[in-house]
Amino acid sequence: MLTPEQLQGFHRDGYLVLPHFKSAPAMATLRARALAIVDAFDPTDGSAVFTTNDQVRSIDRYFLDSANQVRCFFEEEAFAPDGSLKQAKALSINKIGHAMHDLDPVFDDFSHGVALDTVARGVGLAEPRIWQSMYIFKQPGIGGEVGWHQDATFFDTTPTSVTTFWFALEDATLHNGCLWVQPGDHRTPLRERFVRHGDSITMEPLDATPWPDTTSAVALEVQAGTLVVFHGLLPHYSAPNRSASSRHAYTLHATDARCTYASSNWIQRDTTLPVRGFV
């Protein structure tokens, strides 16, 4: 159960930090499973490089089909000029996405439960539905920047309801690319929308409100086990990781089933893989 002070902070700032939410054994199990997925991943079966700063440019069939599958994506800086990997495959992956919470038993277990459902309902999701999961590696030395964005860009509902659940699986610091947020800016407009029509994706401009910068934003340095919950309109960012330490994290994006989920959102579900809540 969230306290009145926690709820007040969430509504005021647009985010909530919950230390010690996940146990060390639970995190170790998830990390081990993620590494096993990467170990089994064969890049010759088709793969993609993931970039957030110009995501539309990198869209292909491999990415689109990942909406309801489990797929690995490389870091932009993982490759030498000749196309070979500069380091081991396990140190070259940007993320795994986007349906592990439904398709993989270990991720399913980590992503569901009464504790998460209680938090989701506490921050306003009366009927939570989880659309996406991502395991983010933020690799040492080559972990890419994730530019300022709002998660409602990718999960449009009427009214806005998408909420992000971001789990620190390792300590997140200024040195290895922790999250930055702009407190209170969840009250600013949605700036752009990621729109899918068939196999075509466009980024539709909506509002010219400037993005924040790190002169006014807050760095969320958190310890492993922390859950950060934030509103879908809250601008957030993470810097490149040039340190020798990785910054593994896991994220879930959930909306409220009482709201209308846009048919133009890139992830859609049907009866073959119905969208589920936390319990």
C-alpha positions as CSV (number, residue, x, y, z in Angstrom):
1,M,0.0,0.0,0.0
2,L,1.4,3.4,-1.0
3,T,1.4,6.1,1.7
4,P,-0.4,9.4,1.3
5,E,3.0,11.1,1.1
6,Q,4.1,8.8,-1.7
7,L,0.9,9.4,-3.6
8,Q,1.2,13.2,-3.1
9,G,4.8,13.0,-4.4
10,F,3.8,11.0,-7.5
11,H,1.0,13.4,-8.4
12,R,3.2,16.4,-7.8
13,D,6.4,15.2,-9.5
14,G,5.2,12.6,-11.9
15,Y,7.3,9.8,-10.5
16,L,7.8,7.7,-7.4
17,V,11.0,5.9,-6.2
18,L,10.4,2.7,-4.2
19,P,13.7,1.3,-2.9
20,H,14.1,-2.4,-2.0
21,F,11.1,-3.4,-4.2
22,K,12.8,-6.5,-5.7
23,S,15.0,-9.0,-3.8
24,A,18.6,-9.8,-4.7
25,P,17.6,-13.4,-5.6
26,A,14.8,-12.3,-7.9
27,M,17.1,-9.9,-9.7
28,A,19.8,-12.5,-10.0
29,T,17.3,-14.9,-11.6
30,L,16.1,-12.3,-14.1
31,R,19.7,-11.3,-15.0
32,A,20.7,-15.0,-15.5
33,R,17.6,-15.6,-17.8
34,A,18.4,-12.5,-19.8
35,L,22.0,-13.6,-20.4
36,A,20.7,-17.1,-21.4
37,I,18.4,-15.5,-24.0
38,V,21.3,-13.5,-25.4
39,D,23.5,-16.6,-25.4
40,A,20.9,-18.5,-27.4
41,F,20.4,-15.6,-29.8
42,D,21.7,-16.2,-33.3
43,P,22.3,-12.9,-35.1
44,T,22.2,-14.7,-38.5
45,D,18.5,-15.3,-37.9
46,G,17.9,-11.6,-38.4
47,S,18.8,-8.8,-36.0
48,A,18.5,-5.1,-35.7
49,V,20.4,-2.2,-34.1
50,F,18.4,-0.2,-31.7
51,T,18.5,3.6,-31.4
52,T,16.2,5.8,-29.5
53,N,17.3,9.2,-30.8
54,D,16.1,8.4,-34.3
55,Q,14.0,5.3,-33.8
56,V,11.9,5.6,-36.9
57,R,15.1,5.2,-39.0
58,S,15.8,1.8,-37.5
59,I,12.3,0.3,-37.9
60,D,12.2,-2.9,-39.9
61,R,10.3,-6.2,-40.0
62,Y,12.5,-7.6,-37.2
63,F,11.5,-4.7,-34.9
64,L,7.8,-4.7,-35.8
65,D,7.5,-8.5,-35.2
66,S,9.1,-8.1,-31.8
67,A,5.9,-6.5,-30.5
68,N,4.6,-9.9,-29.5
69,Q,7.9,-11.9,-29.5
70,V,11.2,-12.0,-27.6
71,R,14.0,-10.5,-29.7
72,C,17.5,-9.1,-29.1
73,F,18.8,-5.7,-30.4
74,F,22.4,-4.6,-30.8
75,E,24.0,-1.4,-29.5
76,E,24.8,1.2,-32.3
77,E,28.4,1.3,-31.2
78,A,28.9,-2.5,-30.9
79,F,30.3,-2.9,-34.4
80,A,33.7,-2.2,-36.0
81,P,33.9,-0.5,-39.4
82,D,34.1,-3.9,-41.1
83,G,30.8,-5.0,-39.5
84,S,32.3,-7.3,-36.9
85,L,31.5,-7.1,-33.2
86,K,34.1,-5.1,-31.2
87,Q,33.4,-7.2,-28.1
88,A,31.6,-10.4,-27.0
89,K,28.0,-10.8,-28.1
90,A,26.9,-10.6,-24.4
91,L,28.4,-7.1,-24.2
92,S,27.0,-5.9,-27.5
93,I,23.2,-6.2,-26.9
94,N,21.2,-3.0,-26.2
95,K,18.0,-4.6,-25.1
96,I,15.7,-7.6,-25.3
97,G,12.0,-6.9,-26.2
98,H,9.1,-6.8,-26.1
99,A,6.8,-9.6,-24.8
100,M,9.0,-11.5,-22.3
101,H,6.4,-10.8,-19.6
102,D,3.9,-13.0,-21.4
103,L,6.1,-15.5,-23.2
104,D,9.0,-16.4,-20.8
105,P,8.2,-18.0,-17.4
106,V,11.0,-16.2,-15.6
107,F,10.1,-12.8,-16.9
108,D,6.4,-13.6,-16.3
109,D,7.0,-14.4,-12.7
110,F,9.1,-11.2,-12.2
111,S,6.5,-9.0,-13.9
112,H,3.4,-10.1,-12.1
113,G,2.2,-10.2,-8.5
114,V,0.0,-8.6,-5.9
115,A,2.7,-6.1,-4.9
116,L,3.0,-4.7,-8.4
117,D,-0.8,-4.7,-8.8
118,T,-1.1,-2.7,-5.6
119,V,1.3,0.0,-6.8
120,A,-0.3,0.2,-10.2
121,R,-3.8,0.7,-8.7
122,G,-2.4,3.1,-6.2
123,V,-1.1,5.4,-8.8
124,G,-4.4,5.3,-10.7
125,L,-4.5,2.3,-13.0
126,A,-7.8,0.8,-12.0
127,E,-7.6,-1.9,-14.6
128,P,-3.9,-2.3,-15.5
129,R,-2.8,-3.9,-18.7
130,I,0.8,-4.6,-19.5
131,W,1.7,-4.0,-23.2
132,Q,5.5,-4.1,-23.3
133,S,8.6,-5.4,-21.5
134,M,12.2,-4.5,-22.1
135,Y,15.4,-5.7,-20.6
136,I,18.0,-2.9,-21.0
137,F,21.7,-3.6,-20.7
138,K,23.3,-0.2,-20.9
139,Q,26.5,-1.9,-21.8
140,P,29.9,-0.7,-20.3
141,G,31.6,1.8,-22.7
142,I,29.1,1.6,-25.5
143,G,25.7,1.9,-23.8
144,G,23.8,4.4,-25.9
145,E,22.1,7.6,-25.0
146,V,18.3,7.5,-24.7
147,G,17.2,11.0,-25.6
148,W,14.4,13.0,-23.9
149,H,11.1,11.4,-24.6
150,Q,7.7,10.6,-23.1
151,D,6.4,7.1,-23.0
152,A,2.9,8.2,-24.0
153,T,4.4,8.8,-27.4
154,F,4.4,5.0,-27.9
155,F,1.3,4.0,-25.9
156,D,-1.4,6.5,-26.7
157,T,-4.7,6.2,-24.8
158,T,-7.7,8.5,-24.3
159,P,-7.3,9.8,-21.7
160,T,-3.5,9.3,-21.2
161,S,-2.9,6.4,-18.9
162,V,0.4,4.7,-19.7
163,T,2.6,4.3,-16.7
164,T,6.1,3.0,-16.6
165,F,7.6,0.5,-14.1
166,W,11.4,0.8,-14.2
167,F,13.4,-1.7,-12.2
168,A,17.0,-1.1,-11.4
169,L,18.7,-4.5,-11.6
170,E,22.1,-2.9,-10.9
171,D,23.0,0.3,-9.2
172,A,22.2,3.2,-11.5
173,T,24.6,6.2,-11.1
174,L,25.7,9.3,-12.9
175,H,28.7,7.3,-14.2
176,N,26.8,4.5,-15.9
177,G,23.8,6.3,-17.3
178,C,21.1,6.6,-14.7
179,L,17.7,8.1,-15.5
180,W,17.1,11.8,-15.6
181,V,13.6,13.3,-15.1
182,Q,12.0,16.7,-15.1
183,P,9.8,16.8,-12.0
184,G,6.3,18.2,-12.6
185,D,6.6,18.1,-16.4
186,H,4.0,15.3,-16.6
187,R,1.6,18.2,-16.8
188,T,3.1,19.4,-20.1
189,P,1.6,18.3,-23.4
190,L,2.4,15.2,-25.4
191,R,5.1,16.4,-27.9
192,E,4.9,13.6,-30.5
193,R,3.2,10.3,-31.3
194,F,4.7,7.1,-32.7
195,V,2.1,6.0,-35.3
196,R,1.9,2.7,-37.1
197,H,-0.1,2.0,-40.2
198,G,0.5,-1.5,-41.4
199,D,4.3,-1.9,-41.7
200,S,4.9,1.9,-41.8
201,I,5.9,3.9,-38.8
202,T,6.0,7.7,-38.6
203,M,6.7,10.1,-35.7
204,E,3.9,12.6,-35.7
205,P,4.8,16.0,-34.2
206,L,2.1,17.3,-31.8
207,D,3.5,20.1,-29.7
208,A,6.5,22.3,-29.8
209,T,7.1,22.5,-26.1
210,P,10.9,22.3,-25.6
211,W,12.5,19.3,-24.0
212,P,14.1,19.8,-20.6
213,D,17.9,19.7,-20.2
214,T,20.2,18.5,-17.4
215,T,20.5,22.0,-16.0
216,S,17.0,21.7,-14.4
217,A,16.4,18.0,-14.5
218,V,17.0,15.6,-11.6
219,A,19.3,12.6,-11.8
220,L,17.7,9.4,-10.3
221,E,20.7,7.6,-8.8
222,V,19.2,4.5,-7.3
223,Q,20.4,1.2,-5.9
224,A,19.7,-2.2,-7.4
225,G,16.2,-3.5,-6.4
226,T,14.6,0.0,-6.7
227,L,11.4,0.4,-8.6
228,V,10.8,3.8,-10.3
229,V,7.2,4.4,-11.3
230,F,6.5,7.3,-13.6
231,H,3.7,9.0,-15.5
232,G,3.5,8.5,-19.3
233,L,3.9,12.2,-20.0
234,L,6.9,12.7,-17.8
235,P,10.0,13.6,-19.9
236,H,13.0,11.4,-19.1
237,Y,16.5,10.7,-20.5
238,S,19.6,8.7,-19.9
239,A,23.2,9.6,-20.9
240,P,25.6,7.2,-22.7
241,N,27.4,4.8,-20.5
242,R,31.2,5.4,-20.9
243,S,32.0,3.7,-17.6
244,A,33.4,0.2,-17.0
245,S,30.1,-0.9,-15.3
246,S,26.9,-2.0,-16.9
247,R,23.5,-0.6,-15.8
248,H,21.0,-3.4,-16.3
249,A,17.3,-2.4,-15.9
250,Y,13.9,-3.9,-16.7
251,T,10.8,-1.9,-17.7
252,L,7.1,-2.6,-18.1
253,H,4.6,-0.3,-19.8
254,A,1.0,-0.6,-18.6
255,T,-2.2,1.3,-19.5
256,D,-5.7,1.4,-17.9
257,A,-8.3,-0.8,-19.7
258,R,-10.9,1.8,-18.9
259,C,-9.2,4.1,-21.4
260,T,-9.3,3.8,-25.2
261,Y,-6.1,2.3,-26.5
262,A,-5.2,3.8,-29.9
263,S,-5.5,1.5,-32.9
264,S,-2.4,3.3,-34.3
265,N,-0.2,2.2,-31.5
266,W,2.6,0.0,-32.7
267,I,1.9,-2.9,-30.3
268,Q,-1.6,-4.5,-30.7
269,R,-2.9,-7.7,-29.2
270,D,-5.7,-10.1,-30.1
271,T,-7.1,-13.4,-28.6
272,T,-3.9,-15.3,-29.6
273,L,-1.9,-13.3,-27.0
274,P,-4.4,-11.3,-24.9
275,V,-3.1,-8.3,-22.9
276,R,-3.0,-9.1,-19.2
277,G,-2.8,-7.2,-15.9
278,F,-0.4,-7.7,-13.0
279,V,-2.5,-10.5,-11.4
